[in-house]
Amino acid sequence: MNETRIGALTIGQSPRPELVDLLVKSLPDCEIIEAGALDGLTFHDIPAVNELDYPLETQMKNGAKIIVSESFIAPRLQSALDNLEANGVVATLLMCTGGFSNLKGTKPLFKPYNVGCSLLRTLNMEKLGLITPLTEQIKPIRERWEKAGWKVTVWAANLAAQDQKFLQDIRQQINSKQLDYIVLDFFGHPIKHVQMLQREIEVPVIDLGQLAIVTLASSLGY
């Protein structure tokens, strides 16, 4: 009996075992097929990020971190998705919280940003605190979520460094801005870091990456 094939689409290079591991645990009976927008490229093939573009952090096959422009990634991401669908996947998970509104497939495509927006609209919450790893992403993330209709406060922080100052800063933002939810606008946070934060603060924490994985798994009956 053939396993159900699920696509794992990254904006960097595949394979990304540390990201796919989260998916494998949720879909134990499925075959995960990976593809990356930067597959086949070298550092020299990737242009510097334009200051007017949306910067995204990802990594190469050797583990080296790199910042890329959303506009450079977009057409290559579409090609990678097309290849996954040509290989028989029944659904694909985008392993990035970027919007990529023009990214389309013929099979179900789970985009963490879209999944998060859908959930938050059903919860009828207005004020969000958004945490991103990159300072350069603060402005475009704020604009994207505000355009979607929310009142947002955005700041950059390292979720792995949850010391007292980190927690004090979050609590201050929650209290001063009367935030309803904290949203982690990033794909790939270790579950233990998310759970630590959920235990330490008084408002719900939504991790967009984990939410998309759970939503995909639920759609397949897991």
C-alpha positions as CSV (number, residue, x, y, z in Angstrom):
1,M,0.0,0.0,0.0
2,N,1.4,3.4,-1.0
3,E,1.9,6.0,1.6
4,T,0.1,9.3,1.4
5,R,2.6,11.9,0.1
6,I,2.8,15.3,1.7
7,G,4.9,18.2,0.4
8,A,7.2,20.1,2.7
9,L,8.0,23.4,0.9
10,T,10.9,25.6,2.2
11,I,12.0,29.0,1.1
12,G,15.6,27.9,1.5
13,Q,17.3,24.6,0.5
14,S,16.2,21.1,1.2
15,P,16.4,19.0,3.2
16,R,15.4,20.7,6.4
17,P,15.2,17.8,8.9
18,E,14.7,20.0,11.9
19,L,11.6,21.5,10.3
20,V,10.3,18.3,8.7
21,D,10.6,16.4,12.0
22,L,7.7,18.4,13.4
23,L,5.6,17.3,10.4
24,V,6.7,13.6,10.6
25,K,5.6,13.4,14.2
26,S,2.1,14.7,13.3
27,L,1.8,12.6,10.2
28,P,3.5,9.2,11.1
29,D,1.9,7.2,8.2
30,C,2.7,9.7,5.5
31,E,5.7,10.1,3.1
32,I,7.1,13.6,3.3
33,I,8.6,15.0,0.1
34,E,10.7,18.1,0.4
35,A,11.5,20.9,-2.0
36,G,13.2,24.2,-1.6
37,A,13.1,27.5,-3.5
38,L,16.9,27.8,-3.4
39,D,17.6,24.2,-4.3
40,G,20.4,24.1,-6.9
41,L,21.7,27.6,-6.2
42,T,24.9,28.8,-4.5
43,F,25.4,31.9,-2.4
44,H,26.7,33.7,-5.5
45,D,23.4,33.2,-7.2
46,I,21.4,35.0,-4.5
47,P,21.1,38.8,-4.7
48,A,21.3,41.1,-1.7
49,V,18.0,42.1,-0.1
50,N,16.6,45.3,-1.4
51,E,15.7,47.6,1.5
52,L,12.2,48.0,0.1
53,D,11.6,44.3,-0.1
54,Y,10.4,41.9,2.6
55,P,13.5,40.1,4.1
56,L,13.2,36.4,5.0
57,E,15.7,34.3,7.0
58,T,16.4,30.8,5.8
59,Q,19.3,28.5,5.3
60,M,21.3,26.6,2.8
61,K,21.8,22.9,2.6
62,N,25.1,23.2,4.6
63,G,23.2,24.9,7.4
64,A,24.5,28.4,6.7
65,K,22.0,31.1,7.4
66,I,21.0,33.6,4.7
67,I,18.6,36.5,4.3
68,V,16.7,36.6,1.0
69,S,14.1,38.9,-0.6
70,E,10.5,37.7,-0.8
71,S,10.4,38.9,-4.5
72,F,13.4,36.8,-5.4
73,I,12.0,33.7,-3.6
74,A,8.4,33.9,-4.9
75,P,8.8,32.5,-8.5
76,R,11.3,29.8,-7.4
77,L,8.9,28.8,-4.6
78,Q,6.1,28.4,-7.2
79,S,8.4,26.1,-9.3
80,A,9.2,24.0,-6.2
81,L,5.5,23.7,-5.4
82,D,4.8,22.6,-9.0
83,N,7.5,20.0,-8.7
84,L,6.0,18.6,-5.5
85,E,2.6,18.3,-7.0
86,A,4.1,16.6,-10.1
87,N,5.5,14.0,-7.6
88,G,2.0,13.1,-6.4
89,V,1.6,15.0,-3.1
90,V,-2.0,15.3,-1.9
91,A,-1.3,18.5,0.1
92,T,1.7,20.8,0.8
93,L,2.8,22.7,3.9
94,L,4.6,26.0,3.3
95,M,7.4,26.1,6.0
96,C,7.4,29.8,6.2
97,T,5.1,32.5,7.6
98,G,5.5,34.9,4.7
99,G,2.3,35.8,2.9
100,F,3.2,34.7,-0.7
101,S,-0.3,35.6,-1.8
102,N,0.4,34.6,-5.4
103,L,1.6,31.1,-4.5
104,K,-1.0,28.7,-5.9
105,G,-1.3,25.0,-6.2
106,T,-3.8,22.5,-7.6
107,K,-3.8,20.6,-4.3
108,P,-4.5,22.0,-0.8
109,L,-1.7,24.4,0.3
110,F,-1.3,25.2,4.0
111,K,0.2,28.6,4.5
112,P,0.9,29.4,8.2
113,Y,0.0,33.1,7.8
114,N,-3.4,32.3,6.2
115,V,-4.1,29.5,8.7
116,G,-3.4,31.9,11.5
117,C,-5.6,34.7,10.1
118,S,-8.5,32.3,9.7
119,L,-8.2,31.1,13.3
120,L,-7.9,34.6,14.8
121,R,-10.9,35.9,12.8
122,T,-13.0,33.1,14.3
123,L,-11.8,34.1,17.8
124,N,-12.8,37.7,17.2
125,M,-9.7,39.2,18.8
126,E,-8.5,42.6,17.7
127,K,-5.1,43.4,19.4
128,L,-2.2,41.1,18.6
129,G,1.4,41.1,19.8
130,L,3.6,39.7,17.0
131,I,7.1,38.4,17.7
132,T,9.6,38.0,14.9
133,P,13.3,36.9,15.0
134,L,14.5,39.7,12.7
135,T,14.4,43.5,13.4
136,E,14.2,44.1,9.6
137,Q,10.9,42.3,9.5
138,I,9.1,44.5,12.0
139,K,7.8,47.1,9.5
140,P,6.6,44.7,6.7
141,I,5.0,42.4,9.3
142,R,3.2,45.2,10.9
143,E,1.9,46.5,7.5
144,R,0.8,43.0,6.4
145,W,-1.2,42.3,9.6
146,E,-2.7,45.8,9.8
147,K,-3.8,45.6,6.2
148,A,-5.6,42.3,7.2
149,G,-7.5,44.3,9.8
150,W,-5.8,43.8,13.1
151,K,-4.3,46.3,15.6
152,V,-0.8,45.0,16.1
153,T,2.3,45.6,18.1
154,V,5.4,44.0,16.6
155,W,8.9,43.4,18.0
156,A,11.9,41.2,17.4
157,A,13.1,38.7,20.1
158,N,14.9,35.5,20.4
159,L,12.5,32.9,21.7
160,A,15.3,30.7,22.9
161,A,16.5,33.4,25.3
162,Q,13.6,33.6,27.8
163,D,15.3,35.3,30.7
164,Q,13.5,37.7,33.1
165,K,14.1,40.7,30.8
166,F,12.5,38.8,27.9
167,L,9.4,38.0,29.9
168,Q,9.2,41.4,31.5
169,D,9.3,43.1,28.1
170,I,6.4,40.8,26.9
171,R,4.3,41.4,30.0
172,Q,4.8,45.1,29.6
173,Q,3.7,45.0,26.0
174,I,0.6,42.9,27.0
175,N,-0.4,45.3,29.7
176,S,0.3,48.6,28.0
177,K,-1.2,47.6,24.7
178,Q,-3.9,45.4,26.2
179,L,-3.0,42.6,23.8
180,D,-5.4,39.7,23.3
181,Y,-2.9,37.2,21.8
182,I,0.8,36.7,21.2
183,V,1.5,35.4,17.7
184,L,4.9,33.9,16.9
185,D,5.4,35.0,13.2
186,F,8.0,32.4,12.4
187,F,8.2,28.8,11.3
188,G,10.5,26.5,13.2
189,H,10.4,27.4,16.9
190,P,11.2,24.3,19.0
191,I,8.1,23.2,20.8
192,K,9.8,23.4,24.2
193,H,10.4,27.2,23.7
194,V,6.8,27.8,22.7
195,Q,5.5,25.8,25.7
196,M,7.8,27.7,28.0
197,L,6.4,31.0,26.9
198,Q,2.8,29.7,27.1
199,R,3.4,28.8,30.7
200,E,4.9,32.1,31.6
201,I,2.4,34.7,30.3
202,E,-1.3,35.2,30.9
203,V,-2.5,35.5,27.3
204,P,-2.7,32.7,24.7
205,V,0.3,32.2,22.5
206,I,-0.2,31.1,18.9
207,D,2.8,29.6,17.0
208,L,1.9,30.0,13.3
209,G,4.1,27.1,12.2
210,Q,2.7,24.6,14.7
211,L,-0.8,25.8,14.0
212,A,-0.4,25.1,10.3
213,I,1.0,21.6,11.0
214,V,-1.9,20.7,13.4
215,T,-4.4,22.1,10.8
216,L,-2.9,20.0,8.0
217,A,-2.9,16.9,10.2
218,S,-6.5,17.4,11.2
219,S,-7.5,17.8,7.6
220,L,-6.1,14.3,6.9
221,G,-7.8,12.8,9.9
222,Y,-4.9,12.7,12.4
